[in-house]
């Protein structure tokens, strides 16, 4: 496929729920299907809008729900299918398309975020961080939750980069920024960086719940490094961090998990 205009099959299915069937049929016939798996595109000879089925050249019928990762290619001059779709979109769909484009331009795959709301939250935060504007605690918490919900390592790395940029550029960063940054660093294998964050003046000033979370993240990173490097001293530092988490009121389940992981790491390196 070259540089022809394309319409995702998922978008076409949503459009079919409100479009005039005959008008849409006329727009689709003459386009091609790229199902996302085959090497070649196939011309579309006909379409049954009511049944959501394409009839390809040669007579093969394809239900659109079976090719949701595919796109409709419009090779015609002016791309009439795409032009009609652009005019038909609701304000919400226009906003969603703009959000997706904004995220892609910032190195975030929008499909890895769980909902339109999460996409909007993440894009809004990234824009604010780029503009060196002050970031509120509420916006930071929403960004953290949206990226964390993705359970995606690539997005975790992007989140860490964004939070690091905020930390380095803002004199009024939200109080919880250190542990939220450390969490993403730790989850993406950047354990030394997570530990370094836990030793900053901002992290040391944390109190209560925030202090407990920071200490537990520090302990987790130290356990991994200590076990990997077979360094008993690092594991001793991890135990100290666990005790700090307990003193700050950490959740008992978190503490028990950390102690269990620490015992296992010490057993592996013979430092029990």
N, C-alpha and C positions, 0 to 999 in steps of 0.2 A: 504494500500500500504506500502511495506517495504522500503528497501534501493535501489531498482532497479533504473537503469538509466532512466531518463525521458527527453522528448523533448517537450517543449511547443507547443501547437497546432498553435499558431501564428507564431512560427519559421518554423514549417512544411509547412504552407501555403506559406510563402516566398520562401522556398526551392523548392516547387512544380513549381514555375514559371521558374526555370532554370534546373531542374533535368530531367534525362531521365525517362519517365513515367514507362516503364517496369522494369527498375532497381529499381526505388523507390517502385513500387508495391511489388517487391520481398523482399525488406527490411522491409516494413510495415506489411505485412501479417505475423502473428506469434507474433505480439506485442499486447498490450492491450490499451484500452481507459479508462482514468480516466477523466470524464467530469467536475470534480470540484464540482459537486453537489451530485451525488450518493455516497453511502457508498462503493460500490464495483466497481472494474474494470471489463471491459468486453472484451473478446478476439475479435480481429479483424480478420474476415474471408477473407475479400477482400477489395479492394479500387479502386475507379474510380478516377484516378489522374486528368483527364481532367475536370470532374465535381466537384472535391474536395469533394467527398462523401466517407465515410467509410461504409462498410457492416459488421455489427457485428455478432457474433455468434447468431444463431436464426433467422437471416435474416433482422433484423432491420437496416434501412439505416439512417445515420446521416451526415448531411451537416456540414463540419468543421467550417463554419462561425457561426454556432449556438452553438459551444462549445469552443469559443476563450479563455475561462479561464481554459480549460482543458489541459491535458498533454498526450502524448503517452508514455506508459511504455514499456520498452524493457527488459523483464526478462531473455533473452538468455545470455549464456556465451559470454563474450566479447562485448556485446551490439553492434551488427553490425550496427544497425540503427544510433546510436549515433556516432560511429566511422566514418561512411560515412558522416554524417552531419558535423562533425568537419573538415574533409578534404575538404568539399565543400564550406565552408564559405569564403566569400569575406573578404579582409582586413578590410573593414568598419564594417562588422558583427563581426569579431574577436575583433576589438577595442570596439565595443558596448558591447559584452559579458564580456570583461575584465573590462570595466567601471562599468557594473552592479554588477559584483562580488566585485569590490573594494568598491562600495557604500554600499552593504549589509554588508561587513565586518566592516564598520564604522557606522552601525546603521541607514542607510538611505535606505528606500524602493525606488528603482529606478523607479518603476511604478508610484510613486506619483509626479515625476518630468515630466515636459511637453514635453521634446524633448531630443534626443541624445545630442544636443548641451548643454542643461541645465545640463544633467548628467555629461558631461565632465567638465563643468565649476565648478560644485559643488565638484566633486572628486578632481580636481586640487587644489582647494582652501583648502580642508580638508587635503590633503597631505602636502601642504605648511605649514599649521598651526601646523601640528604634528611635522614637522621638525624644528620648531622654526625659520624658515626662515622669512625674512622681507616680509611682504605682501604689495603689491602695492595698491594704491587707485583704479586703474582700475580693479584689480582682486577682490577687496572687493566689488566694485559697481556691477560687474557682478554676484558675488555670491549672494549678496542681492537681485538683480532683479530675478535671477533664483529661489531662495527659495521663494520669495514673490509671484511669478507667480503660485506656486503650490497651494496657498490658502489652505494649509493643516496644521492643528495645530501641528501635530507630527513633521513635517519638520520645522515649526517655532521654536519649542522647541530645535530641534537639531541645528538650525542656531544660536539661542541664546547661546547655550553651546559652539559652535565653536568660536563665536565672543568674548565671555568672556575669553576663553582660549588665544586668540590672545592678548586681552587687558592686560591679566595678565603676558604674557610671552615676549612680545615685547616692547622694549624701543622706537621703531620707528613705532608705530602703525599709520595707516592712520588717517588723521584729522577727517574724517566723521565717524570713528568707533563708538564713543559714541552714536550718534543718531540712527545709524543703529541697534546697540545692543539694545537700549532702545525701538525701534519700535517692535522688535520681543518679548521682554519681556512683553511689554504692551499688545500685541495681544494674548499672551498666559496666561493672567491673573496674571502675576508677576508684579503687579503695584508698589509695594513698591520697588522692585529691579529696575524698570525703573526710578522711582523718584530718587533713590540713584545714578544711573548713571548720571542723569541730574545735580547732585550736585558735581560731580568730577571736579578736576582742568582742565582736558582735555575738559570736556563739557563747562565749564565756559569760556574757551578760544575761543570757536567757534565764527565765525563772519558771518554776512550776511545771506544768505539762510540757511546755516547749523545751525546757531544760531536760526533762526526762526523755523526750523523743530524741533530742540531739545525742544524749549519752548512749541510748540504745543503738542508734545508727553507728556511732563511733565504735561501740563494742563489736557490732556485727562486722564492720570493716577490719578491725584489728584481729578478730578471730580468723577471718579468711586469710589475711596476710601472714599471721603467725603460723597457721597450718601449712600454707603453701611454702613458706620459707623455713619451716621447721625451727621457728624462733620462739623459745619459751618466754622470753622477755616481752614479746609483743602480746602473748596470751596473758601474761600477768597484767599488762596494761588494759587488756580487754576486761579482765575481772574487775579491775578498778573502775572501769567505765560502767560496768553492770551495777556495781554498788552505788555509783553516782546516780544511775537511773532509778534505783530503788529509793534512794534518799529523796529524790525529786518527785516520787509518787508514781512511778511507772506501773503500768498494768501488770498484774501478777503473771498472766499468761505469757506476756512478752518476756518477762524476766526468766520464767522457767524455761522457755525456748532457748534463750541466750545461754543460760547455764548448761543446758543439755548439749548445745552445740560446742560450747567451750570444753566440756568434759570429753566429748568425742575427739576434738582437735588435739587435746593434750594426750589422749590415749594413742592417737595415730603417731605422734612424734616421740612417745615415750617420756612425756613430761608430767605424768600424773603425780 
